[in-house]
């Protein structure tokens, strides 16, 4: 509500802290269970723990404030969008045809995958195609709806129509964060592969040899750093910035986080260059890109939860949170498309002319991708009309 909206950031920060506390132990211990006891145990333990957590959650059911599910809402996001697209009021129906084109293109993509013509990229399997089709539907459907949204007025309350426009604006912000997820999610794949080329410094007194025995365990740095960075930001960094006259707004934090993600991949790329040159690189050096990426994650992911909740109208909060979780999906889509493109002979030949290995080239490519996204994010953030959609009481 308006009275306690200052607590929203605290709530989302504590939520993020709690999930990363569990992630820390999983990242640290699961690689050991996988190595010593096999995948059955490594996958079975999290399953058992999830069952226990669900049971504990169920035990506290009488303590929760439960809001009854809403009945059929004739003024929901989809109903307002449908009214806007199908309305015949006004000159022409540009939005309808834009949305229809998006629907036709999505169907075409799925049919091309199913039929498999000779010109269809062989690396475009169902996952890539389905994600592309979904992205096309959202992009063209959203743009088409925005073109004709005013036609929904009179058919739906003004606050619902304005709410849909707010959601469409937020979707652009979300779209510009997808490159961040394409970098972040690869820490569990690309960075682990890189770590296995490095030397684990068991001979150093400061290395926790009793615990860290596999490159995959470096992922535990991410959640443990989050547990430190969130309170440090709230207690020291943000107050210091405010004293300097710089307000760390949600959009500023998110844009800065994307930049830090890009920097982390430049550092990872430099480590890869050393490995490619034959140098023996200590696994401890991976702490640097992990620190930068985790700082970026706190600024982007934890902040975005707060941003989405504050911007979405009450009736649209569920919709906007659902769209937020799709950003990770489309971030992974960028990775799949890039990996498919690298398998092209022409692209492989171009990479060879740079003198870089494929891994190093891709690391610098994704860093540049993040910087380009950060520029686009900064441009749009300056034009974004901030909302205050906390309840009055």
Buried (B, 14 or more C-beta within 10 A) or exposed (E): EEEEBEEBBEEBBEEBBEEBBEBBEBBBBBBBBBEEEEEEEBEEBEEEEEEEEEEEEEEEEEEEEEEEEEEEEEBBBEBBBBBBBBBEEEEEBEBBBBBBEBBEBBEEBBEBBEEEEEEBBEBBEEEBBBBBBBBBBBBBBBBBBBBBBBBBBEBBBEEBBBBBBBBBBBBBBBBBBBBBBBBBBBBEEBBBEBBEBBEBBEEEEEBEEEEBBBBBBBBBBBBBBBBEBBEEBEEEEBEEBEEEEEEBEBBBBBBBBBBBBBBBBBBBBBBBBBBBEEEEBBBBBBEBBBBBBBBBBBBBBBBBBBBBBBBBBEBBBEBBEEBBEBBBBBBBBBBBBBEBEBEEEEBEEEBEEEEBBBBBBBBBBBBBBBBBBBBBBBEBBEEBEEBEBBEEE
